[in-house]
Amino acid sequence: MVNPVSTVHQAAPVATSAPSTQKSAPPATSTTTSTPKDTVHISSASQAALQEILETPVQTATEARGGDHQAQRLLASETAAQKT
């Protein structure tokens, strides 16, 4: 069973008896601080694989006619998959 909270006690702020002799610092402006940046490096093999994935079927067919063995294998496997 849930019991409701009937009263809430808050702490009172603490007052100092002596005035502060310290001067407050001016607001900090960080013009020299820059945020760190993450850098990603993709290998050339991964870039080539990504390019092959993103190319259109027309580009693949054009490359296959031009003698690209990888494009020829891709077209052959796609043709075999369509026949089954």
ZIBELVEN-V770047 format. One line per field, one symbol per residue. ss: DSSP state (a for helix, b for strand, c for the rest). burial: # if it has 16 or more other C-alpha atoms within 10 Angstrom, else .. Layout:
ss: ???
burial: ???
This chain:
ss: cccccccccccccccccccccccccccccccccccccccccccaaaaaaaaaaaccaaaaaaaaacccaaaaaaaaaaaaaaac
burial: ...........................................................#...#......##.##.........
